[in-house]
Amino acid sequence: MSSRLEMHHYETIVAVSETGSVTAAAGRLHVSQSAVSHRLAEAERRLGGRLFERRPSRGMQPTPAALALCQAAHRAMPDLARAEQDFMRSVGGTTATVRIGVGSYDCYHWLAPFAAACSERLEGLLLELVVVGDMPVPRLADGTADLVLAPGPAPGARDAIHLFTDELVLVTHPEHRLASRTWIGPEAIAEENYFTYNRQPSPGFEYERFVRPAGLSPRTITVLEQTGAIAEMIAADFGVSILSRWAMSPWLDSGRLVAVRCGRSGLDLEWSALTRVETDDDAPERQVANAIVGWLGNPSNS
């Protein structure tokens, strides 16, 4: 059975479906808005029906008839891109590519030492970094990532391997009024400008376990989606945040930031390596996951 649509049609359908906007889709695809509109019109002409409808509150949304087509395109595009890259890597002597993300945090200070220490064990495997945000399971499911290092609970279908126990700590400027404390209660941040990386509190993190039970909230909350940017703003004394001690270790070790325990007993944070449930035991991503477990499970490395 021959397809009526070509690859660029499906790329456009996926981009419009994910962004909800012709303008945003054009930016993602690095083409003009008119090119996106033309591709959609051509796809609709070839298929004989409308693909999208504009809804005031949600932007461009697939029509009921087009929903299955959009979902199939969402699944197929990552698989095709991965197959192309794996083919090119194989031709160049690389047997497989493993895409790694770090859930909720943009921290890769561990990657270079890990790759150097495990280079012989991982010979022929190429490690790529991908952005997964605080939704690691969907990014595994759609093929964006093969392996995710995830802090805290990760609900949904996945295979989880325990890595190490971390701690959520208050992160401040070295001269901040709270920097000299041994530990703080939630009331300590009530008058602070608080940085966070997501707009909705994540289950199992500081808001649910530390802030909300006290019935308090920071004076102001600023959302910066990159934790590295949050660290830099705190290092410039623009506010505070509660973040993973391990993820912030480059700034803490350099003395640019200070960590203070949250509560007398602290807030523990478990990190896991997540792969898809159908991953074979000898699959490349499982090999990398096992190597990371051995590396980060060693206190001298983590």
N, C-alpha and C positions, 0 to 999 in steps of 0.2 A: 504494500500500500504506500503510495507516494504522498508526501506532505504538501499541503497547499502553501504553507508558510516556510520562510527561510530563517536562518539563524538570527539575523538582525531583527526580524519581527518578534521572535521569542525574547530576545534581549530587551527589546522595548516594552513588551508586555510585562515582563518581570519588573523592570525599573519603574514603570507607572504604577503597577500594583503595590510595590513596596513603599514608594514615596508618596503615592496619592496625588501626584501633581505632574503635569507635563513639563513645567519649568524645572522642577527638581530632578525629574528623570533625564532631561536634557543635560543638566549639570553632571549627573552621574555617568552618562554615556559619552560625555564630551562632544556633543553635537548640538545643533541649534534646536530651538523649540519647534520651528517649522519642520525640521527633519523628523522629530518625534511625531508630530501631528500627521505628517505625510505617511510615516510607517504604519501608524494606527489605522488611518483611513484605507491604506492599501490592504492591510490585514483583514479589515472588516469587509472590504470589497471581495477579497478572495474567499472568505468564509461565508459571506452572505448574511451577516448579522452584526449587531453592536457588541463591542467588547467591554466598554466602560460606560458608566453613567456618573454624572457629577452630583454629589450630595453636599449640601451647604456645610454640614458639620464635620464631614469626613473626607472631603475632596473626591478624587477620582476613585471609584470602586467598581470591581468587576460586576457585570450584569449576572443575573442568575444562570443564564445559559453559558456564560463564559467562565464561571467560577472553577469548574473542573479543569478547563484548559489552563487557567492561570496557575492552579495548584500543580498541575503536571509540569508546567514550565519551571516553577519554583524548584521542583525536585530534580528536574533533568539538567538545568543549567550548571549547578555546582558539580554534578557528576561528569558532565562533558568537559568542563574546564579542568577538573582534576585528571581525567583520562588524558587530555592533551598534555598537561604538564608532566604527568608521570611518564608518558611516551618520550617526551623530549629529554627528561632526566635520564631515562634508561639508555637512550642513544648516546648521551654524554657520559655514561659510565655509572650513573646513579640508579640504583635498583628501585627506590621508592622515595616519595616525599611524604613527610609527616607534618601536618599543620598543627601548631601548638598555640593555644591561647591561655591567658591567665584571667579567670573569672573575676570581675569587679575591679581588678587592679591592672595598671599598665607597668608591671615591674618585671624586668628581665635581667637584673643584676646577677642572677645565678646561671644564666644561659651559657656564657662564654666559658667559665670554669667547668661547667658540666660537660659541654661539648668537647673540651680539651681532654678531660679525664676519661671520657667514654668514647673517644674517637675510634679506637680499635674495635670495641664492642659494637659500635653503630656504623661500621664501615659500609659504605654504599647507601646510607640513608641520609637524605637531605632534610634539615629541620627548617621550617618556615614559620613565621610568626603571623598570627591573625588576631583581629579584634573581636572579642565575644561579649564584652560588657558584663552586666550582671544577669545575663540569660544564657548560661553555658549549654544547657540541655537542648534548646532549640537550635543552637549553632552546631551542635553535634549532629542533630537529626537532619538538618538540611545540607550537611556536608561542608559547611564553612570551616569547621575544625575537625580534626581527627582525635585530638587529645586536649583536655582542658585541666589546668591546675585550678581547682575551685575551693574557695574558703566557705565554711559554714554549710548549712543544709543545701542540697541540690535536688529538689523534688523532680520527679519525672523518670522516664525510662532511661537508665544508664547503668554502666558498670563502674563502681567506685572502689578505688584502692587507697587506703589510708596512707598519708605521707608523713605528717608530723603535727604536733600540737603547738599552736601559736597563741598570741594574746592580742585582744583589741585594747589599745591604749590611747589616752589623750595625747595628742601631738601638739606641741607648742613651740614658740620661739624661745631660745635659751634664756632671755631676760623677761619673759612673760611672768606675770604675778603668780601663775600656777606652776611654773617650771620647777620650783624648789620643793613642791609637795611630794610626800611619799605616795599618797593616793588621794583621790578626790571622790566626792559624792556627786550625784547628778545636779545638785543645786549650784555647784561651782561653775557650770557653763550657762547658767540662766541669763547672765549679763554679757555673754560673749557673742561675737560674730562667728557663726559655725559654718564650716565648709562641709559639703557632702557631694558624692559623685552620682547620686540618683535622686529622682524627684519623688519616688515612692519608697518608703522604708522597706528594707529587705527582711523577711522573716529570719529570726535567729541572730540578728546583729544587734548593735548597740541601742537602737531606739526601742526595740521590743523588750530587751533584757535589762536596760539600764535607765533610759530616759523616761519612757512612758509610765513605768510603775510609780515613779515619783510625782507624776502629774505636772511635770515642768517641761519647758521647752526653751531653747536658746533665744536670745533677744532678736537676732536676725539669722536667717539661713540663706546661704549662697550656694547655688548648684554649679559645680565645675565637673564636667563628665570625665576628665582625666585626673587620676590621682597624683600624677607627677606635677600637674599644674597646681593642685591643692597644696602639695608639699612646698612648692616654690612660694606660694602666697603666704603660707604660714611662716616660712623662713624669712619673709620680709615683714613679719609681725602684723599681718592683716587679719588674723583670726586664729581659730583653733579647729581641730577635728578629732574624731575617734576613728583610728585606722589600724590595720594590721601592723604589728611590730616588725614582722619579717619583711613585709612589703616596703616599709619605710626605712629599713636598715641602712641603705646608702646614706641617707640624710642624717640618721641618728649616729652612725659610726663616724661621720665627718664632723659632728658637733653642731651642725646647722640647725638641727631640731632636737627637742628633748621629749622623752616619753614618760608619762605619768600613769600609774595604775588606776583603773576605774573600779572603785570599791575596794574594800579591804582585801578581799580574796581574788580580785581581778576578774576579767572576762576572757575565758579561754576560747580559742578559735581553732577548729579542726580543719586542716587542708587535705584534700583528696585529689587523686588523679582520675579523671572521668574519661571513659571511652564508650562507644556505642555498645549496646548489649549483645549485638550479633558479632562483635569482633572476635576473630579466632585467636587462640592462645599464641600462635606463632606469627600473627600479623605484625607488620612493622610498627604500628602505633602501640601495640602491646609490648613490643621489645623496648621501645622508648619509654613507655610508662614504667616498666620494671626497672629500667636503668635510673630513671628519676627517683623512684622509690628508694633505691639503694643510695643514691647521691644525697637527696634531701633528708633521708632518714638518718644520716650521719650528722650529729650535732655540730661537728666542726665545719660542715659545709653549709648547713642551713642557718 
